[in-house]
Amino acid sequence: MKPPSPRFVALTWLLALASPLHARAQDPIPSTALTPSAVVEPQASESAAGAERVKSAPTITLREVLTRARQDPPAILFALATLHRIEAQESYARGAYIPRLTIEGGTGISYADQPFLPKSLADLSEAARIAQGLPAKVTRIDATSQTSYGRGTLDYALFDMGRRYAVSSTHMSAVAQKSAYGAAQRSAAQAASELYLRAVAALALIEDARLTQQRRANQFNAITGLVKAGLRPSVDAKRAEIEAVAARYALETREIELQAAGAALSAAMGGDPTKPLAPAPFDEAVLPAPLDPLRASVLAIERRPEVKQLEANLEARKIDHRAAIGARLPTAGLLGNANLSYASIYHGDGYEGRFLTANGSVYVRWAALDPAIWRRASVTHGAIEEAQRQLETTLLSVRAEVVDAAYLVKRSRALVDQATQILAAAEAARTAQNERYQAGVASLLDLLDAEGIEQNARRQRIESERDHRIARLRLLALCGTLEDLGK
């Protein structure tokens, strides 16, 4: 029997090395990467350690992200504090319906030196004054005394249109701020959810980079053996070494991107960015079916807090205008006051004892001629027109961006389908080129080119899927229904 030729032995050896490589490409993505020993000694890089810390950090789901992003960030707490302040202003305005009672008291020393009788009576003779029942001798008060007093005033406006409209205006301002608080929550939830999806994609890109690195490592080892056997030129080994080094640094870059994504995700929820969070696997069932542009536009007008805020602002401006008109009307109310005092004479002659005075009245006040009041209505009327135009501008902007977001979801869905088909074709082309290279009918450049196309297709598939998910979340946020996912 004729012994096999050296070329047949080398080809058989190459196929034996390449078969595990081909099988590896069909297996799930491995959890660890193989670093070419001829290129660099295996060691844990700083970025890899950081990536491991991110993946070992507490994981968080999309629902948890939405819940925390609506409660914990400082911007949300600031909007809530503003809401509490405006609600306190509303309570302050309602206090105008409560009667105003002022109480004052005090004590002091006084000295009085004043005529006791008018001059015409003081000039009468003593007999004449006695005949008239007047004091015989005292014609002046000259005394030092201590006087203690208490005074109370009660004022209650029965009819005051300005008071009524002031309360209504502050109430609508509180309603507007509630909507502003909801708008801040919507923006925070949208930003945090997008960062969550980017972190999910960063994990997938790391696994993709590890697959590429492992393939490049196996490829470098296999080609090195072929070069030693004289079946391939040495330039193939150098080229394979370059590809292995590039794959290793690409993986390191992806690990750094994961750390940055985890830090940004933590900060978006009001946490410490130096303590990154790891995203839990994304559940596609969380997202509802995308809305068509017309339905999304209608839903956004109904649910967006920004629209409700501007509607409340417009109503507040209308109330301010009615208040400006009402300020021209008279106000009526009740007014009462009482004064109680007690005087003790220390020296001289004077009045001593308790003194009490009290009175009550009904009053009507009317600013009959006040240019500031009569011209205020023109200012408030202009504010109404301004608020109306602002609302119309926002309505058109909301509808435009929602419709654009709805079409973006459709475009991103088409890109996902395209990337999926391209990836399938690229995988088939890579497999064919790998087999041709093993058979010696294709060059290394042909194989690397096919693998580069497949690698780009895998990355494009991950990124297009990430963009499609972000587009769907953005559409929900613009429709005002993103908060429903956190329930």
Protein Blocks (a to p, Z undefined) as FASTA:
>chain_A
ZZddfklmmmmmmmmmmmmmmmmmmmccdfbdcddfkloccdddfklmmmmmmmmmccdd
fklmmmmmmmmpmklmmmmmmmmmmmmmmmmmmmmmpccdddddddddddddddfbdfkl
mmpcfklmmmnopafklmcdcdddddddddddddddfbdfklmmmmmmmmmmmmmmmmmm
mmmmmmmmmmmmmmmmmmmmmmmmmmmmmmmmmmmmmmmmmmmmmmmnopacfklmmmmm
mmmmmmmmmmmmmmmmmmmmmmmmmmmnopafklccddddddfklpccdddfklmmmmmm
mmmmklmmmmmmmmmmmmmmmmmmmmmpccddddddddddddddfbdcddeddddddddd
ddddddfbafklmmmmmmmmmmmmmmmmmmmmmmmmmmmmmmmmmmmmmmmmmmmmmmmm
mmmmmmmmmmmmmmmmmnopacfklmmmmmmmmmmmmmmmmmmmmmmmmmmmmmmmmnop
mmmmmZZ
